[in-house]
Amino acid sequence: DGTLTDTADISFKEMKDGLTKPDLKKIPLLDGAIDFINQLKSSCDVFIVSDSHPKYVEKIVNEYFNVPCLSLADKPNTSKTQDFLKELGYSEPILTNFFVVGDTWLDVTLGRGLHALTVLVELYAPKKIEERDGIGQARKHWKSGPTFYAKTYNEIISIIGDKTKYLFSGEAVFQGVRSHAAIRFHTEQCPERFIVYR
């Protein structure tokens, strides 16, 4: 919701909660979502992790994406996602090679809890503020500490292809690279900390 489908709006809540039967004709995909997933599937493993009800999630995933999925994930709690990945044969050390891509602080916090790289995406314009997910509150998502930020599926593909080029400025300094996402900044290196001024 908000990463592959344009369903962040409250009007989709009953479908997402499994209270009404999901109607695929009324569930808008974001432009390019199917091609994005297919492109990822050609080079890496893809999973969908959602807080929405299985009746809703599985119908969309089976119709359009055909990848393993987890419903009622209880993000940002990591336990259900970890169990899901272990059932698929992924162990704890491998999780550091994962990217969690999502549109809210819940996704970023889940990724951080899994010790995965995170990509905060802004693929749609929110119409209303939604308290739990923080929809419409960009600052809340930024403060959760994503590793990367993207506004298009092509940017996500580029990040996954060469992550060091897209690090934020502070992270890039520690990797010793120049980043496309870097903002001009002044740094002070002290014995106990590193300060970045933006």
Salt bridges, closest charged atoms under 4 A:
ASP17 OD2 - LYS13 NZ 2.57
ASP51 OD2 - ARG132 NH1 3.30
ASP107 OD1 - LYS75 NZ 2.65
ASP133 OD1 - ARG132 NH1 3.20
ASP162 OD2 - LYS165 NZ 3.67
